[in-house]
Amino acid sequence: MVFTFRILNFKLCSIYLLDMEKNFSSIRLGDEYYPLLLKEIAKPPKELHYIGTLPPADMMAVAIVGTRKATTQGKLFAKKIAHDLAKQGIIIVSGLALGIDTVAHEGAIEANGVTMAVLSDGIETVYPSRNAALADKVLSLGGILLSEYRASSPYYPGQFIQRNRIISGLCVATIVVEAPERSGTLATARFALEQGREVFVIPGPVDHPNYTGSHQLIRDGARLVTSAKDVYEDLGVRIPGEVSTGQMALGETRDPNETMVVEALTKAGKSLSVDKIAELTTMDARAINTTIASLVMEGIVKETEHGYTI
């Protein structure tokens, strides 16, 4: 599948516009295929516009974000962790910006995985212009370009920051790679924490300005990780392939949180919402979302229009 682009030039930058003859689709809050995790955030987009393949509503996704002015080491790490996660079937979400965003998408693509680019402008707009070819690669491998703004929507200040709540809201966790003291990356991390999602941080040299915000996040309680394996372990997610789908019986759940969720659903004998599961298990929403995502991947828990069930 090949998508064409046309360019608009401005004083200091340029953007690419997707060919408007292409078929853009939209999905509304409440629709069957609206992303489950995204609809749980404080202010979910009432409508999403996209081009490409919309993944399952119960997708397992991880965001990888960081500074546009990333170091070579930071970019290498972001690409590797994106590659390793995508190789195991995790959808990689980022913002198609320069630096860490770019290499995160590239890492997923090199693993023949699926990646999602959340745009800050109208759905037809690819910014920066140099990432037009990357956007095409995202789509060619079954990925998706996504925006809460319709084609040709006027730009207003603050859209970049508001976009970040969608990046974190789609995911069970956000991985921060190189966040300076003041950056949009820190806004994404804050959104993730407010949404009850995990925040993972890659540490770096203590005297490098690109890691000032990163280290502050760690001091504030974010989890330090150094590999994709750390992410899996901290999320309590088994690497797909270790246990085949459905192979693990209900009584064989090895994670305490999984056991509590499975027992609550089993005793209920019906679909339960996240709030109801929290009431029955005393678990917080963050732990429940992470645990359910793992159980759904394993084929143990199913999502219904009324919640989750065995």
N, C-alpha and C positions, 0 to 999 in steps of 0.2 A: 504494500500500500504506500503510495507516494503522495505527499502533500506539497503544494506549491505555496510560495510566499511572495509578498510584494513589500516594498520598503517605503517608509515615510522618513524624511530627514528633518531634524530639528537643529537648533543651534549647537547643542553640546552632546546630543545623543541621537540614536536612531532606534526604531522599532520595526519589527516585521509584522505584517498582517497576513493571517491565513487567508487563502483564497475563499471568498465568501460564497462560492458555488458549492463548497463542501457542506456535508450534512451535519449541522450542529444539533445536539440533543439537549434536553433539559429534564430535570427531575425535581419534584417538589417535596418539601418536608412532609412526611406522612405517607409518601409513596412506598411501595413494597421494597424497592431496591435502593432506597435512600440509605447511606452508610449508617450502621447501627450506632457506632461510637460517636459519630458526629452529631447525631440527633440528641445525644445526652448532654452536650455542652450548654452553657448558660444562654448563649445567643446563637443557635444554629442558623445557617443561611436558610431562608425560606424557599430559595430555589437555587439549584446548581446547574450550570451550563457546562457541557463537556463535548470533547471530540475524542474518539477512540473507543476502547472497550471498557465499559463500566464493570469493575470487579464485583464479586458477590458482596452483599450487604454486610456479611459477617467476616469480611476479610481480615487477615492478620497483617497489620502494617506497622512499620517503624519509620519515624522521621529522622533524617540526618541533616543537620543544619550547622552553619558556621559562617565565619567572616568571608567577605568577597576577596579581601587581600590576604589570602591564606599562604602559609609557608609551604615549601615543597614537601616537607615531612607531614604536615597536616593533611595536605591533599592526597598524599600516598596512603595515609592511614584511612581517611574517609572513603577512598575508593575501595580499599581492601575490605573494610568492614561491610560496606554496601554489597560488594561482590559476594562475600561469604554468607550474608543473610539472605540475599536474593537467590543464591544457589540452593538454599533450603526452603524456598517457596515463600519467603517473606516479601511483601510488597514494600518497596522503598519509596518514601514520600519526601519531596523537597520542593524548592521554589523556583528552579530553573535560573537562579542568579549565577553570577560568576563565582569563582572560588570553590568553596566546599559544596555548594548546591550542585554545581556542574559535575564535579567528580563523583558525587554520590549517585547521580543519574547514570554516569558513564560506568561506574562499577557494577550497577545492576544490569545494564545493557551487556557488558562483557560476560556476565554470568548467564546470559540469555534469560534473565529474569524480567519481572514486571516492575515498572516504576511509574509513579504518578507525579506530575508537575502541577503545582497549584499556582495559578497566575494571579497577579495583583491587579490586572487591568481587565478589559473586556475579553471574552473568550477567544476572540480572533487575534489578540495581540500577543506577540512573542517579544519579550524584552529580557536581556539585551539582544540586539540584532544578530550578534555573532553566535547566539545559541539557536538560531533557526534550524540548522542542520541537526542539532541535538534533539530538538523538539520532534523532528521527523523520525529520528531513530527511536525515540520513546514510543511513538505511535506504531512504528513498523513491527515492534516486538509485542504488541498487544497491550501497551501502556495507555495512558490517558492524560490529556490536558484538561484541567478543571478550573472553573472560576465561578464566583457568585455573581459576576457581572455579565450582562448580556453583551452581544456584539455592539460595537460602537458606543458603549456607555461612556459618558464623560468622566474624566479622571478628577478625583478630589483628594486633598491631603489626608494622609492617614490610611490609605488603602493598603500600603505595604504592610503596616502593622496589623491591620484587621485580617489580612490574608494569613498571617502567621497563626491566628487562632484556629484556622481551618487545617493548616498543616499539622498542628499538634492534636487537634480534635479528631482527626481521622485515625490516629495511631494509639497503640497501647503504650508506646514509649517514644521519647525524643532523645536522640543522641547529639550532644553538643561537641563539635570539633572546632576549637579555636574561637573563643568569644572575647573580644576586647571589652574594656570597661563599659563602653557605651555602644551597643549594637542591637540590631533587630533580632539577633540570635537570642539575646537575653529576654526579649519580649516573648519569643516563642517558648522559651523555658518557663517563664512565668505563667503563660497560658496553660502549658501542660500541667503544671502544679495545681493551678486553680481548677482544672478539669479532672483532677484526681488521677493523672497519668504519671508514669515513672519518668524521671529525667536522669539520663546517664551522661557522664562527662569524661572526656579524654584529657588526662593531665598533660602538662608540658613544662618547659623550663620556667622556674619561678620568676625569672627576671624578664621574660618576654611579654610585651604588651598584648599580644594576641591571646594570652592565657589569663589575663587579669580577671575577666568576668567568669571564665571557666572555673578558676580556683575559688572564687567567691561562691559559686554555686555548690561546689563540693563542701565548703565550710558551712553552707546553709543546709546541708543534708542530702544533696544530690549524690547519686552513686558513681563511684569511680570505676571505669571499665577500661580494659586494654585490648579486648578482642570480641569477636562475635560470640565466642563460647561464654564469656562473662555475661553478655546480654541474655543469652538463653538461660543460664543458671539463675541470674537475678530475677528474671521474669517467671521462673519455674516452668519453662516451656521445654519439652523434650525435642531434641533434634529429630525432625521427620525422618523416618527410616529406622530409628532405634526400636520403635514399637510400631507395628503396622496398625493402620486405622481399625479401630474396633477390637484390636487384640487384647487390650488391657481391660479386664473385667472391672465392674464397679468396685468390688472389694479390694482391687489391687492398686488403687491410686496411691502413689508414693509421696505425694505432696499433701501436707495437712490441710491446706486451703482447698485443694481439689476434693479431698475427702469430705470436708464440711459442705461444700456446694453440692456434691453428688448426693450426700445423705439428705440434705434439705429437699432437693428435687425429687428424690425417690419417695420420701415420706409424704410429700405433698400430693404426688400422683397427678399433677397438673402443671401447666406452665406458670412460672413465677417471674415477676419483674425483678430488676436489680434491687430496687428498694425493699421488696419483700424478702429477697434472699439476705439482704443486709440485716433485716429485722430478725430473721430466724437464726442467723449464724453469728451475729455481732461483728462481722467483717466490715471493713470500710469499702466504699465504692471502688476505690483504686484497685484494691486486692481482688475484688469480685470481677471487675472488668478484665483484668489480666488472667485470672483463673479461668473464666468462661471462654476467653479467646483460645486458651490452650486446650480446653476440653472440646471445643467446637472443632479445632483442627484434628483432634484425635478421633472424632466421630462419636464421642460419648454423650455430648450435649447437643441438642438441636435448638435452633431459633425458630420461634413461631410469632404470629402477629400479636400474641398476648404475653410474650416473654420467652423464657427458656424452659426446656423440658428434657427428660431423659429419652 
